[in-house]
């Protein structure tokens, strides 16, 4: 059985291989925030959406170590 992280990474690799354009989109947009785990720059993913929380949040991911979380928009 795969963990959620393993499952998502497997699917990401599949989509990257399937379509380079989607692969570029999944890389995200750098946001100038340092990863809590490894110190590399986080990227915003799902650039066209925000979580409807209060305050609004954006999903972020570290392309180096795979850490993911949210940042206040």
C-alpha positions in Angstrom: 0.0 0.0 0.0 1.3 3.5 -0.9 1.3 6.5 1.3 -0.5 9.6 0.1 2.9 11.3 -0.6 4.1 8.3 -2.6 0.8 8.1 -4.5 0.8 11.8 -5.4 4.5 11.6 -6.5 3.8 8.6 -8.7 0.9 10.4 -10.4 3.0 13.6 -10.8 5.7 11.6 -12.6 3.0 10.0 -14.8 1.5 13.4 -15.8 5.0 14.9 -16.4 5.8 12.1 -18.7 2.5 12.2 -20.4 2.5 15.9 -21.2 5.4 18.3 -20.8 3.1 21.3 -20.6 1.3 19.8 -17.6 4.8 19.0 -16.1 5.8 22.7 -16.4 2.5 23.7 -14.7 3.1 21.3 -11.9 6.5 22.8 -11.2 4.7 25.8 -9.7 5.6 29.5 -9.4 8.4 30.5 -7.1 7.1 32.7 -4.2 10.2 33.8 -2.3 9.4 31.7 0.8 11.9 29.3 2.3 11.0 25.6 2.9 10.7 24.8 6.6 12.4 21.4 6.0 15.3 21.9 3.6 15.6 25.7 3.0 14.9 25.7 -0.7 12.4 28.1 -2.2 8.8 27.0 -2.1 6.5 27.3 -5.2 2.8 28.1 -5.4 0.9 25.3 -7.0 -2.6 25.6 -8.5 -1.8 29.1 -9.5 -5.4 29.6 -10.7 -7.0 28.9 -7.4 -7.1 29.8 -3.7 -8.6 28.0 -0.7 -11.7 29.7 0.4 -10.6 29.7 4.0 -10.5 32.8 6.2 -8.0 34.2 5.5 -7.6 32.9 2.0 -4.7 30.5 1.5 -2.6 29.2 -1.4 -1.2 25.6 -1.7 2.6 25.5 -1.7 5.2 22.8 -2.3 8.9 22.4 -2.2 10.3 21.0 -5.4 13.4 19.8 -3.6 12.1 17.7 -0.7 8.4 17.4 -1.5 7.2 19.3 1.6 3.7 20.8 1.1 1.5 23.1 3.0 -0.4 26.4 2.6 0.5 30.0 2.9 -1.9 32.9 3.6 -2.7 34.7 0.3 
